[in-house]
Amino acid sequence: MTHLEPTIYGAEVLTPAGTLRVAATDRGACALVLPGVTTPKRRVARLLALARPGPPDHPILQPLLAACRAYLGGEARALDDQPVDWSFVTAFQARVYRTARTIPPGEVRSYGWVANQAGSPRGARAAGQALAANPVPLVVPCHRVVASDGSLGGFTGGLAWKRKLLALER
């Protein structure tokens, strides 16, 4: 039996923060580019390029787009139940991303905490690298992960976005 790749659907939607680009399969979100980010990560760009354009009311895209609009409009928990298609990431990345999804809105945890919870107690740097490659920021709230000294660290959309998202959730 051959493994068939899922069909990827993509769309752009205007949110309170600007135009958001997303891609999803029938399994869940697989790529997301925040408004104003002009150069997405290579994997995200590839997934968006493979995506079949879909209207915002497409049954696979609509729930994700509606949740993204609600989240960026101030509903901090709007993305909590959105499914993610983990087939485009490594097993370690999926563990790190699932762990990041357990951090409640408005709270932060350290890279070391994420690594420990993901089963790699000495893997803070690896967890940080996995989060830097997060293809679905917002859905996987990597902005809630900070350095052990409390400094922000990095973020896919830049530190201004990280500050904005953390403020939105408070």
C-alpha positions in Angstrom: 0.0 0.0 0.0 1.4 3.4 -0.9 1.3 6.3 1.4 -0.7 9.2 -0.2 0.2 12.7 0.8 -2.9 14.6 2.0 -4.3 17.4 -0.2 -3.2 20.8 1.1 -5.6 23.7 0.8 -4.5 27.3 1.3 -6.1 30.7 1.7 -5.5 34.3 2.8 -7.8 36.1 5.1 -7.9 39.6 6.4 -7.8 39.7 10.2 -7.7 42.6 12.7 -3.9 42.5 12.4 -3.6 42.2 8.6 -3.6 39.5 6.0 -2.9 36.0 7.4 -1.9 33.1 5.1 -2.8 29.5 6.1 -2.6 26.0 4.7 -4.4 22.9 6.1 -5.2 19.3 5.2 -8.2 17.3 6.4 -6.0 16.4 9.4 -5.5 20.0 10.5 -3.4 23.2 10.1 0.0 22.7 8.5 1.3 26.2 7.7 0.6 29.7 8.8 2.2 33.0 8.0 1.5 36.0 10.2 0.5 39.3 8.8 3.5 41.4 7.7 5.9 38.4 7.5 7.2 38.5 4.0 9.7 35.7 4.1 8.3 32.6 5.7 10.4 29.6 6.7 11.4 27.3 3.8 9.0 24.4 4.9 6.1 26.8 5.3 6.8 28.4 1.9 6.9 24.9 0.4 3.6 23.9 1.9 1.9 27.1 0.8 3.3 26.7 -2.7 1.8 23.1 -2.8 -1.6 24.3 -1.5 -4.6 24.3 -3.7 -6.2 27.7 -3.4 -9.4 27.4 -1.4 -12.1 30.0 -0.6 -12.2 31.1 3.0 -15.5 29.1 3.5 -13.9 25.9 2.3 -14.9 23.2 4.9 -11.2 22.4 5.7 -10.1 26.1 5.9 -13.1 27.8 7.4 -12.7 26.6 11.1 -9.0 27.5 11.1 -9.5 30.9 9.5 -12.4 31.7 11.8 -10.4 30.7 14.9 -7.4 32.8 13.7 -9.6 35.8 13.2 -11.1 35.3 16.6 -7.7 34.9 18.3 -6.2 38.0 16.6 -9.4 39.8 17.6 -8.7 39.1 21.3 -10.2 35.6 22.0 -7.1 34.1 23.5 -8.4 30.5 23.6 -9.9 30.5 20.1 -7.1 28.2 18.7 -6.9 25.8 21.6 -8.9 23.0 19.9 -7.7 23.5 16.3 -6.3 20.3 15.0 -2.7 20.2 13.5 -1.4 17.9 10.8 1.8 16.6 12.4 2.8 14.7 9.3 5.0 17.6 8.1 7.3 17.7 11.2 9.6 15.4 13.0 8.6 13.3 16.0 10.6 15.5 18.3 9.2 18.7 16.8 5.7 17.2 17.3 6.4 16.5 21.0 7.7 20.0 21.5 4.7 21.6 19.7 2.2 19.5 21.6 3.9 20.6 24.8 3.8 24.3 23.8 0.1 23.9 23.2 -0.4 23.0 26.9 0.8 26.5 28.0 -2.2 28.5 28.9 -2.8 31.8 27.2 -1.2 34.7 29.0 1.4 32.5 30.6 5.0 31.7 29.6 7.3 28.8 30.1 11.0 28.4 29.5 12.7 26.4 26.6 14.1 24.1 29.3 10.6 23.5 30.7 9.3 22.7 27.2 12.3 20.3 26.6 11.7 18.5 29.9 8.0 18.1 29.3 8.7 16.8 25.8 10.9 14.1 27.2 14.3 15.7 26.5 15.4 17.3 29.8 18.8 18.5 28.4 17.3 19.6 25.2 16.4 23.3 25.8 18.5 24.4 22.7 16.9 21.7 20.6 13.4 22.7 21.8 14.3 26.3 20.8 15.3 25.2 17.4 12.1 23.2 17.0 10.1 26.1 18.0 12.0 28.4 15.6 10.9 26.0 12.8 7.2 26.0 14.0 5.1 26.0 10.8 1.9 27.0 12.6 2.6 29.9 15.0 -0.5 30.9 16.9 -1.9 27.4 16.6 1.2 26.1 18.3 1.8 29.1 20.6 5.6 29.3 20.5 5.3 32.9 21.6 4.6 31.6 25.1 8.1 30.2 25.4 10.9 32.4 26.7 14.5 32.1 27.8 15.2 30.8 31.3 16.1 34.4 32.4 12.7 35.6 31.4 13.9 37.4 28.2 11.8 36.8 25.1 14.2 34.8 23.0 13.2 34.7 19.4 10.0 34.4 17.4 9.1 33.5 13.8 7.3 36.8 13.2 9.9 38.9 15.1 10.0 40.1 18.7 7.4 42.8 18.0 4.9 40.1 17.1 5.8 38.1 20.2 5.3 41.1 22.5 2.0 41.8 20.7 0.7 38.3 21.1 1.7 38.1 24.8 -0.1 41.4 25.4 -3.2 40.2 23.5 -3.4 37.3 25.8 -3.2 39.3 29.0 
